[in-house]
Amino acid sequence: MNKKKYHARTRAQESSNAIERMYITMRHLFNRGFYKPMGVSGETLREALLLLRPEIYGSIGDEKAELEGLLYVVDRLPQGIEECTFINLTSDEGYGNSHFKPIIPLKRRRNCYRIDNEQMNIEITRGRSEIYDILTHLTFMFVESHKISKRVLIDDKGNTTRDWVKLEKAVLAKKKLTQNEREVAITHTANILGRTFDELRFVYEQFQTPDQPERLLHIVYWLGKLAIEEVVHNNKRTITFSPVLRERLGHHIHGEIWADNIKSVLHKNKLLHRPMHIISANMHSVMNTLYAPTALKTLLNKKTVYQVYEALSKKENETLRNKVTNTALQNGMIYIPDSSGTNIDVQIFDTDKLDLSKTDLDITSNNAQTEKPIIFVMDYAFGEQAYETIDELLKPALIDGQRIQLNIASVSIMGKAGILEGGKGDIMIPSAHIFEGTADNYPFENELTKADLDGHGLKVFEGSMITVLGTSLQNKDILKFFYNSTWQVIGLEMEGAHYQKAIQSASKVRKTINPNVKVRYAYYASDNPLETGSTLASGGLGTSGVKPTYLITHKILQQIFNNQ
């Protein structure tokens, strides 16, 4: 007689379920129009996040404060949001034409507006992924704020510890502190956060900005102050979604404006019929690869090409960057700054005006095409926005009432991703994109292979990659499951499945582009979320991202120009 087996749920299953609950809850709250993150309406979101304990939020489930996670979050939210009781997510509703000055977060391109002392408006123009990103970060921040209130409140009347009184005095002084005053304030703050003096001193500089040198103290104070207000006076912070945002979301409004503007520029410059190679990348690597050898000829006589690329990536070398940009603009580059709200700028390179013999691309083809190709470079999309933008771009152009199909020869995607084997700077070549939380998977023939990128001092991995609903929601249990199971996932990112869905629908179903369009995908590792201390919250790539970025760019351009 067979005995029944009772299977306990694994941590990966629990985590996967927590992510699913978070997304269902966020969509419900969005449809509802408002909620209070630390009230009853936000309870499911908080509980799921605390069960999940994503790697990026470190010690969110512990009593002590999470410093690296907090830095990661505040750099992606507008300055001053910690002071606001009301946070309003809006569409592009005309605030750019008002007296309100836009606040752009340090590491996210989104327009935010401080309406008054209590309210911050955040413009959502990049789709659902952006809403999920913001709500997850805010939930983390508010959970951290209540850790502070628990440590400083003595009773239910609002009396606080001496540490809190001293921190308040330092923050409200509104002046740059002396070294002595700063260290005294750090001592009290360390007690409040349950961290050591050394830990706080180490991150203090990372939080600093030119106009807010005491930013860490300021953030801790205001987070704690509003949490105390919630606990003592039940004055809950509220997140609202504007009626216009709820009406517009999912209708490709910004993507359509973006794509129509680009097609208009192509038509105006008589480029609409030329073979076009789309590259989703950054705004520097293709331009530098094509024009730096001409613009910085003298410098290249003294340094290697990768040393020059490294120099161009440094903040202080703006003069060098301007030299390359000016050379590009005079020799076939058209720059289209975004005005649609997508925050995706575009560069168009007319290769008919470009002398390829001056590049270091080792072009073997005689390149005798009847029509020289156009290289179309678009800045990174964000999550679901990748589908919206590419889907609209691949539709026929409407010129004087006539539909004109674009001559798309290839689509190449280069981006940053989390790696599950290897470390920062290593390269991943996907053979399929698996969309997390769904049964959708997108296998494809990648024109780039492991062999193309091997032998350059970097590790190269080939296999399937998972397109996650949000990088900030992944924990080790889920990632280990994908890595060790038969999915054999090599990395995670946020846009691949969305890009491929748009490409496949345009090429295989709608037939608006060549059904045999070539695709190239390559990613370089920004972090390894399976390694402690190597998550996105541990800091950026720095110059270690230069080599993989340019190596991938070189290979993509070589294949384009060699007609591969």
C-alpha positions as CSV (number, residue, x, y, z in Angstrom):
1,M,0.0,0.0,0.0
2,N,1.4,3.4,-1.1
3,K,1.9,5.9,1.7
4,K,0.8,9.4,1.0
5,K,3.6,11.9,0.7
6,Y,3.1,15.3,2.2
7,H,5.4,17.9,0.6
8,A,6.3,20.9,2.6
9,R,6.5,24.1,0.5
10,T,10.1,25.0,-0.3
11,R,11.3,28.6,0.3
12,A,11.4,29.0,-3.5
13,Q,7.7,28.1,-3.8
14,E,6.9,30.5,-0.9
15,S,8.9,33.3,-2.5
16,S,7.3,32.7,-5.9
17,N,3.9,32.9,-4.3
18,A,4.9,36.0,-2.4
19,I,5.9,37.7,-5.7
20,E,2.6,36.7,-7.3
21,R,0.6,38.1,-4.3
22,M,2.6,41.3,-4.5
23,Y,1.7,41.9,-8.1
24,I,-1.9,41.0,-7.7
25,T,-2.1,43.3,-4.7
26,M,-0.4,46.2,-6.5
27,R,-2.8,45.9,-9.5
28,H,-5.7,45.8,-7.1
29,L,-4.5,48.9,-5.2
30,F,-3.9,50.7,-8.5
31,N,-7.5,50.0,-9.6
32,R,-8.7,51.1,-6.2
33,G,-7.0,54.5,-6.7
34,F,-5.3,54.9,-3.3
35,Y,-4.0,53.0,-0.2
36,K,-2.1,53.5,3.0
37,P,1.1,51.6,2.9
38,M,1.3,51.1,6.7
39,G,-2.4,50.7,7.2
40,V,-4.7,47.7,6.6
41,S,-4.8,48.3,2.8
42,G,-1.0,47.9,2.6
43,E,-0.7,44.9,4.9
44,T,-0.6,42.2,2.2
45,L,2.1,44.1,0.4
46,R,4.2,44.5,3.6
47,E,3.7,40.8,4.6
48,A,4.7,39.5,1.2
49,L,7.8,41.7,1.1
50,L,8.9,40.5,4.5
51,L,8.3,36.9,3.6
52,L,10.2,37.3,0.4
53,R,13.1,39.3,1.9
54,P,14.6,40.2,-1.5
55,E,18.4,40.2,-1.7
56,I,18.5,43.9,-2.7
57,Y,16.8,44.9,0.6
58,G,19.2,43.0,2.7
59,S,18.2,42.9,6.4
60,I,14.6,44.1,5.9
61,G,13.3,41.4,8.1
62,D,15.8,42.1,11.0
63,E,15.4,44.7,13.8
64,K,18.5,46.6,12.6
65,A,18.2,49.0,9.7
66,E,19.3,48.1,6.2
67,L,21.7,50.7,5.0
68,E,22.8,49.5,1.5
69,G,19.2,48.8,0.5
70,L,18.1,52.3,1.8
71,L,20.8,53.9,-0.3
72,Y,19.7,52.0,-3.4
73,V,16.1,53.0,-2.9
74,V,16.6,56.7,-2.1
75,D,18.9,57.2,-5.1
76,R,15.9,56.0,-7.3
77,L,13.3,58.1,-5.5
78,P,13.0,62.0,-5.6
79,Q,14.9,64.0,-3.0
80,G,12.6,65.0,-0.2
81,I,10.1,62.1,-0.6
82,E,10.9,60.9,3.0
83,E,9.3,64.2,4.2
84,C,6.0,63.6,2.4
85,T,2.8,62.2,3.8
86,F,1.0,62.1,0.5
87,I,2.7,60.5,-2.6
88,N,0.7,60.9,-5.8
89,L,1.5,58.8,-8.9
90,T,0.4,60.7,-12.0
91,S,0.6,60.5,-15.8
92,D,2.2,63.4,-17.8
93,E,-0.5,65.9,-16.8
94,G,1.2,69.2,-17.6
95,Y,3.3,69.8,-14.5
96,G,6.3,70.5,-16.8
97,N,4.5,73.7,-17.9
98,S,4.0,74.9,-14.4
99,H,6.1,76.8,-11.8
100,F,6.9,73.4,-10.2
101,K,10.6,72.5,-10.6
102,P,11.1,68.9,-11.7
103,I,13.1,66.7,-9.3
104,I,14.9,63.9,-11.1
105,P,16.2,61.1,-8.9
106,L,20.0,60.4,-9.0
107,K,19.6,57.0,-10.7
108,R,16.2,56.9,-12.4
109,R,15.1,59.2,-15.2
110,R,11.6,60.3,-14.0
111,N,10.1,63.7,-13.4
112,C,8.8,64.3,-9.9
113,Y,7.3,67.5,-8.4
114,R,7.1,68.7,-4.8
115,I,3.6,70.2,-4.7
116,D,3.8,71.4,-1.1
117,N,5.4,70.4,2.2
118,E,3.3,67.2,2.4
119,Q,2.9,66.1,-1.2
120,M,5.2,64.6,-3.9
121,N,4.0,63.9,-7.4
122,I,5.8,61.2,-9.4
123,E,5.2,61.1,-13.2
124,I,4.7,57.6,-14.6
125,T,5.5,57.4,-18.3
126,R,7.2,54.0,-18.5
127,G,4.3,51.6,-17.8
128,R,3.4,49.1,-15.1
129,S,7.0,48.1,-14.4
130,E,7.7,51.6,-13.2
131,I,4.7,51.6,-10.8
132,Y,5.8,48.2,-9.4
133,D,9.3,49.5,-8.9
134,I,8.2,52.6,-7.0
135,L,5.6,50.8,-4.8
136,T,8.1,48.1,-3.9
137,H,10.8,50.7,-3.0
138,L,8.2,52.8,-1.0
139,T,7.0,49.7,0.9
140,F,10.7,48.9,1.9
141,M,11.3,52.5,2.9
142,F,8.1,52.6,5.1
143,V,8.9,49.3,6.8
144,E,12.4,50.7,7.6
145,S,10.8,53.9,9.0
146,H,8.7,51.9,11.5
147,K,11.9,50.1,12.7
148,I,13.2,53.6,13.6
149,S,10.0,54.5,15.4
150,K,10.0,51.3,17.5
151,R,13.6,52.0,18.7
152,V,13.0,55.6,19.6
153,L,9.4,55.7,21.1
154,I,9.3,55.3,24.9
155,D,5.5,55.3,25.3
156,D,2.3,55.7,23.4
157,K,2.2,59.4,24.1
158,G,5.1,60.2,21.7
159,N,7.9,60.6,24.2
160,T,11.2,59.6,22.6
161,T,14.7,58.5,23.6
162,R,17.6,60.9,24.1
163,D,19.2,59.6,20.9
164,W,16.2,60.8,18.9
165,V,16.2,64.3,20.6
166,K,19.9,64.7,19.7
167,L,19.4,63.6,16.1
168,E,16.4,66.0,15.8
169,K,18.6,68.9,17.1
170,A,21.3,68.1,14.5
171,V,18.9,67.9,11.6
172,L,16.8,70.9,12.4
173,A,20.0,73.1,12.8
174,K,20.0,73.1,9.0
175,K,23.7,73.8,8.7
176,K,26.7,71.9,7.5
177,L,28.0,70.2,10.6
178,T,31.6,70.3,11.9
179,Q,33.5,67.0,12.0
180,N,32.9,66.8,15.8
181,E,29.1,67.6,15.5
182,R,28.8,65.1,12.7
183,E,30.4,62.3,14.6
184,V,28.2,63.0,17.7
185,A,25.1,62.8,15.4
186,I,26.4,59.6,13.8
187,T,26.8,58.1,17.3
188,H,23.2,58.8,18.2
189,T,21.9,57.7,14.7
190,A,23.9,54.4,15.0
191,N,22.1,53.6,18.3
192,I,18.7,54.4,16.6
193,L,19.4,52.2,13.6
194,G,21.0,49.3,15.6
195,R,24.2,49.7,13.6
196,T,27.8,50.4,14.6
197,F,29.5,53.8,14.4
198,D,31.9,52.4,11.8
199,E,29.0,51.1,9.6
200,L,27.4,54.5,9.5
201,R,30.6,56.4,9.0
202,F,31.4,54.1,6.0
203,V,28.0,54.8,4.2
204,Y,27.8,58.4,5.2
205,E,29.8,59.7,2.2
206,Q,27.8,57.5,-0.2
207,F,24.6,59.2,0.9
208,Q,26.0,62.7,0.6
209,T,25.0,65.0,-2.3
210,P,26.6,68.5,-3.1
211,D,23.5,70.3,-1.8
212,Q,22.8,67.9,1.1
213,P,26.0,66.8,2.9
214,E,24.1,65.5,5.9
215,R,21.6,63.6,3.7
216,L,21.7,60.3,5.8
217,L,20.8,62.1,9.0
218,H,18.0,64.0,7.2
219,I,16.5,60.8,5.7
220,V,16.6,58.8,9.0
221,Y,15.0,61.8,10.9
222,W,12.1,62.3,8.5
223,L,11.4,58.6,8.0
224,G,11.3,58.2,11.8
225,K,9.3,61.4,12.3
226,L,6.5,60.3,9.9
227,A,6.5,56.8,11.4
228,I,6.0,58.3,14.9
229,E,3.1,60.4,13.5
230,E,1.5,57.2,12.2
231,V,2.0,55.3,15.5
232,V,1.0,58.0,17.9
233,H,-1.5,60.1,16.0
234,N,-2.6,57.6,13.4
235,N,-1.7,60.1,10.7
236,K,-1.0,57.5,7.9
237,R,1.0,58.2,4.8
238,T,-1.1,57.7,1.7
239,I,-0.2,56.8,-1.9
240,T,-2.7,57.8,-4.6
241,F,-2.9,57.1,-8.4
242,S,-4.4,59.9,-10.5
243,P,-7.5,59.2,-12.5
244,V,-5.7,60.2,-15.7
245,L,-2.9,57.7,-15.0
246,R,-5.4,54.9,-14.3
247,E,-7.2,55.8,-17.6
248,R,-4.1,56.0,-19.8
249,L,-2.0,53.1,-18.5
250,G,-1.5,50.2,-21.0
251,H,-2.5,52.3,-24.1
252,H,1.0,52.9,-25.5
253,I,0.4,56.7,-25.5
254,H,4.0,57.7,-24.8
255,G,5.4,54.9,-27.0
256,E,3.2,55.9,-30.0
257,I,4.3,59.6,-29.7
258,W,7.9,58.4,-29.4
259,A,7.8,56.1,-32.5
260,D,5.8,58.6,-34.7
261,N,8.4,61.3,-33.9
262,I,11.3,59.0,-35.0
263,K,9.6,58.0,-38.2
264,S,8.9,61.7,-39.0
265,V,12.7,62.4,-38.6
266,L,13.6,59.4,-40.7
267,H,11.2,60.6,-43.5
268,K,12.5,64.2,-43.3
269,N,16.1,63.0,-43.7
270,K,15.1,60.6,-46.6
271,L,16.1,57.5,-44.5
272,L,12.8,55.7,-44.2
273,H,13.5,53.2,-47.0
274,R,17.1,52.4,-46.1
275,P,18.0,49.0,-44.3
276,M,17.8,49.7,-40.6
277,H,19.6,48.0,-37.7
278,I,18.0,48.7,-34.3
279,I,20.3,48.6,-31.3
280,S,18.9,49.0,-27.8
281,A,21.9,50.1,-25.7
282,N,23.4,53.2,-24.0
283,M,24.0,56.5,-25.6
284,H,27.8,56.3,-25.8
285,S,29.2,53.0,-26.8
286,V,28.1,52.9,-30.5
287,M,29.0,56.6,-31.0
288,N,32.4,56.2,-29.4
289,T,33.2,53.0,-31.3
290,L,32.3,54.7,-34.7
291,Y,33.8,58.2,-34.1
292,A,36.4,58.1,-31.2
293,P,39.2,56.8,-33.6
294,T,38.7,60.0,-35.7
295,A,37.9,62.5,-32.9
296,L,40.6,61.3,-30.5
297,K,43.4,60.2,-33.0
298,T,46.2,61.9,-30.9
299,L,45.0,60.2,-27.7
300,L,44.8,56.8,-29.4
301,N,48.5,57.1,-30.4
302,K,49.4,57.1,-26.6
303,K,46.7,54.8,-25.2
304,T,45.0,51.5,-26.1
305,V,41.4,51.8,-27.5
306,Y,40.0,50.4,-24.2
307,Q,41.9,52.9,-22.2
308,V,40.3,55.7,-24.3
309,Y,36.9,54.2,-23.8
310,E,37.6,54.1,-20.0
311,A,38.7,57.7,-20.1
312,L,35.4,58.7,-21.9
313,S,33.4,57.0,-19.2
314,K,34.8,59.1,-16.4
315,K,32.8,62.1,-15.3
316,E,35.7,64.5,-15.4
317,N,36.4,64.0,-19.1
318,E,33.4,66.0,-20.5
319,T,35.7,67.7,-23.0
320,L,36.7,64.4,-24.6
321,R,33.1,63.3,-24.8
322,N,32.0,66.6,-26.4
323,K,34.8,66.2,-29.0
324,V,33.4,62.7,-30.0
325,T,29.8,64.0,-30.0
326,N,30.7,67.0,-32.3
327,T,32.6,64.7,-34.7
328,A,29.6,62.4,-34.8
329,L,27.1,65.2,-35.4
330,Q,29.2,66.4,-38.3
331,N,29.6,63.0,-39.9
332,G,26.2,61.3,-40.1
333,M,24.7,61.2,-36.6
334,I,21.2,62.6,-35.9
335,Y,20.4,62.9,-32.2
336,I,16.7,62.8,-31.2
337,P,16.3,63.8,-27.5
338,D,13.1,62.5,-26.0
339,S,10.1,64.7,-25.8
340,S,7.4,62.0,-25.5
341,G,7.8,61.2,-21.8
342,T,9.4,57.7,-22.5
343,N,12.8,59.0,-21.4
344,I,14.3,57.1,-24.3
345,D,16.7,59.2,-26.4
346,V,17.7,58.1,-29.9
347,Q,20.7,58.3,-32.2
348,I,20.5,57.6,-35.9
349,F,23.8,56.9,-37.8
350,D,23.8,57.3,-41.6
351,T,26.7,55.0,-42.5
352,D,26.8,56.5,-46.0
353,K,28.4,59.6,-44.3
354,L,30.8,57.4,-42.3
355,D,34.3,56.3,-43.2
356,L,34.4,52.8,-41.7
357,S,38.1,52.3,-42.6
358,K,39.0,54.7,-39.8
359,T,37.3,52.5,-37.2
360,D,38.9,49.4,-35.5
361,L,36.0,47.1,-36.4
362,D,38.1,44.8,-38.7
363,I,35.4,44.8,-41.4
364,T,36.1,41.9,-43.8
365,S,33.1,42.4,-46.2
366,N,33.6,44.7,-49.2
367,N,30.5,46.4,-47.9
368,A,29.3,47.0,-51.4
369,Q,25.6,47.1,-50.6
370,T,23.5,49.1,-53.0
371,E,22.1,50.9,-50.0
372,K,24.2,51.7,-46.9
373,P,22.4,50.8,-43.7
374,I,21.1,53.0,-41.0
375,I,22.2,52.3,-37.4
376,F,19.4,53.2,-35.0
377,V,20.4,53.3,-31.3
378,M,17.7,53.7,-28.6
379,D,18.5,54.2,-24.9
380,Y,17.4,51.5,-22.4
381,A,13.7,50.8,-21.9
382,F,12.4,49.9,-18.5
383,G,10.6,46.6,-18.0
384,E,7.2,46.4,-19.9
385,Q,8.1,49.7,-21.6
386,A,10.4,47.6,-23.9
387,Y,7.3,46.0,-25.5
388,E,5.4,49.4,-25.8
389,T,8.3,51.2,-27.6
390,I,9.5,48.4,-30.0
391,D,5.9,47.4,-30.8
392,E,5.1,50.9,-31.9
393,L,8.4,51.4,-33.7
394,L,8.0,48.3,-35.8
395,K,4.6,49.4,-37.1
396,P,4.5,50.9,-40.6
397,A,5.0,54.7,-40.8
398,L,2.0,56.7,-41.9
399,I,3.3,59.4,-44.4
400,D,0.7,61.5,-46.2
401,G,-2.0,58.9,-45.7
402,Q,0.2,56.1,-47.1
403,R,1.5,53.2,-45.0
404,I,5.2,52.6,-45.4
405,Q,6.8,49.5,-43.9
406,L,10.3,50.0,-42.3
407,N,13.1,48.0,-43.8
408,I,14.3,46.4,-40.5
409,A,17.3,44.2,-41.0
410,S,18.1,43.3,-37.4
411,V,17.3,44.1,-33.8
412,S,20.1,43.9,-31.3
413,I,19.7,44.2,-27.5
414,M,22.6,45.0,-25.2
415,G,22.0,45.5,-21.5
416,K,23.0,44.9,-17.9
417,A,21.7,41.8,-16.1
418,G,22.1,39.9,-12.9
419,I,24.3,36.8,-13.4
420,L,23.9,33.5,-11.6
421,E,27.3,32.1,-12.2
422,G,30.3,34.3,-12.5
423,G,30.7,37.9,-11.4
424,K,30.4,41.6,-12.3
425,G,31.5,42.3,-15.9
426,D,31.0,38.8,-17.2
427,I,28.9,38.2,-20.3
428,M,25.6,36.3,-20.9
429,I,24.4,35.2,-24.3
430,P,20.7,34.1,-24.1
431,S,19.2,31.4,-26.2
432,A,15.7,32.0,-24.8
433,H,13.8,34.4,-22.5
434,I,11.5,33.0,-19.9
435,F,8.9,35.4,-18.5
436,E,8.7,35.0,-14.7
437,G,5.3,34.2,-13.2
438,T,3.8,33.1,-16.5
439,A,4.1,30.1,-18.9
440,D,5.5,32.3,-21.6
441,N,8.9,31.6,-23.0
442,Y,10.6,32.9,-26.1
443,P,13.2,30.8,-27.7
444,F,15.1,32.4,-30.7
445,E,18.1,32.1,-32.8
446,N,20.7,34.5,-31.4
447,E,23.1,35.7,-34.1
448,L,25.7,36.3,-31.3
449,T,27.3,33.2,-29.9
450,K,29.6,32.3,-27.0
451,A,32.5,31.8,-29.5
452,D,32.1,35.4,-30.7
453,L,32.9,36.8,-27.3
454,D,35.3,34.2,-25.9
455,G,39.0,34.8,-25.6
456,H,38.9,38.4,-24.4
457,G,39.6,37.8,-20.7
458,L,36.0,37.7,-19.6
459,K,33.8,34.7,-18.7
460,V,31.0,34.1,-21.2
461,F,27.9,32.0,-20.4
462,E,25.3,30.8,-22.9
463,G,21.7,29.6,-22.0
464,S,18.2,30.7,-21.1
465,M,17.6,34.0,-19.2
466,I,14.6,34.9,-17.1
467,T,12.8,38.2,-17.6
468,V,11.7,39.1,-14.1
469,L,8.8,41.3,-13.0
470,G,11.2,43.4,-10.9
471,T,14.9,42.9,-10.0
472,S,14.1,44.3,-6.5
473,L,11.9,41.3,-5.8
474,Q,14.3,38.4,-6.3
475,N,15.8,36.4,-3.5
476,K,18.4,33.6,-3.4
477,D,15.8,30.8,-3.1
478,I,14.0,31.7,-6.3
479,L,17.2,32.3,-8.2
480,K,18.8,29.0,-7.0
481,F,15.6,27.2,-8.2
482,F,16.0,28.7,-11.7
483,Y,19.7,28.1,-11.8
484,N,19.6,24.4,-10.5
485,S,16.4,23.2,-12.2
486,T,16.1,22.1,-15.8
487,W,15.5,25.7,-16.8
488,Q,19.2,26.2,-16.3
489,V,18.9,29.9,-16.2
490,I,22.2,31.9,-16.5
491,G,20.9,35.3,-15.5
492,L,18.0,37.7,-15.0
493,E,16.9,41.0,-16.5
494,M,13.7,42.9,-17.0
495,E,13.2,43.6,-20.7
496,G,14.2,40.6,-22.9
497,A,10.8,38.8,-23.1
498,H,9.1,42.1,-23.8
499,Y,11.4,42.9,-26.7
500,Q,11.1,39.4,-28.2
501,K,7.3,39.5,-27.9
502,A,7.2,42.7,-29.9
503,I,9.7,41.4,-32.5
504,Q,7.9,38.0,-32.9
505,S,4.4,39.6,-33.3
506,A,5.7,42.1,-35.9
507,S,7.8,39.5,-37.9
508,K,5.7,36.3,-37.5
509,V,2.1,37.4,-37.0
510,R,1.5,41.0,-38.3
511,K,4.2,40.6,-41.0
512,T,5.0,44.4,-40.7
513,I,8.7,43.6,-40.9
514,N,10.9,41.0,-42.5
515,P,9.9,37.6,-41.1
516,N,13.6,36.5,-41.1
517,V,14.7,39.6,-39.1
518,K,18.0,38.9,-37.3
519,V,18.1,39.2,-33.5
520,R,21.1,39.6,-31.2
521,Y,21.0,39.6,-27.5
522,A,24.0,40.0,-25.1
523,Y,24.1,41.2,-21.5
524,Y,27.0,42.0,-19.1
525,A,26.7,41.3,-15.5
526,S,25.9,44.3,-13.2
527,D,25.7,42.0,-10.1
528,N,25.5,38.4,-8.9
529,P,22.4,38.2,-6.6
530,L,23.5,34.7,-5.4
531,E,26.6,36.2,-3.9
532,T,26.5,38.1,-0.6
533,G,27.8,41.6,-1.1
534,S,27.4,41.4,-4.9
535,T,23.8,42.6,-5.4
536,L,22.8,45.8,-7.1
537,A,22.6,47.5,-3.8
538,S,26.4,46.9,-3.3
539,G,27.2,49.6,-5.9
540,G,27.7,50.1,-9.6
541,L,30.1,48.5,-12.0
542,G,32.4,51.4,-12.3
543,T,35.1,51.0,-15.0
544,S,34.7,47.2,-14.9
545,G,31.7,47.6,-17.1
546,V,33.7,49.4,-19.9
547,K,35.3,46.3,-21.4
548,P,32.2,44.1,-21.8
549,T,30.1,47.1,-23.0
550,Y,32.5,47.8,-25.8
551,L,33.3,44.2,-26.6
552,I,29.6,43.5,-27.2
553,T,29.2,46.7,-29.2
554,H,32.2,45.8,-31.4
555,K,30.7,42.3,-32.1
556,I,27.2,43.7,-32.9
557,L,28.7,46.3,-35.3
558,Q,31.1,43.8,-36.9
559,Q,28.2,41.5,-37.7
560,I,26.1,44.4,-39.1
561,F,28.8,45.7,-41.4
562,N,30.0,42.2,-42.5
563,N,26.4,41.3,-43.5
564,Q,26.4,38.4,-41.1
